């Protein structure tokens, strides 16, 4: 699921620039470990929390919904339906408050030189 999902994300005109400094294979593994842990598979995730890794990114509700739509598409493609699909999407949606921002001023650098990432078509002034 995550391989297909990130193939779509890394090719998507509105999402790919959020990942320009992130190795796709690495994030596929991290996301799989994260979801495995959230679904009760043990504490195998060692990456940053969703709040921490998304803090320099201005992600709108529309972009978050787009991301979830792509994820759901990939889950369904693998034949996952019913309770497991609902649970997976509920976990994914639960992080909306931690990730979605109303204004770029809510973004913060994690370290010196960290780039604040805006939506592709966001006005600069």
Secondary structure, DSSP 4 states (H G I P E B T S, - for coil): -HHHHHHHHHH-TTTGGGGTTS-HHHHHHHHHHHHHHHTTS-S---S--HHHHHTTB-B-HHHHHHHHHHHHHHHHHTT--HHHHHHHHHHHHTTHHHHB-SSGGG---SSTTPPPB--TT----
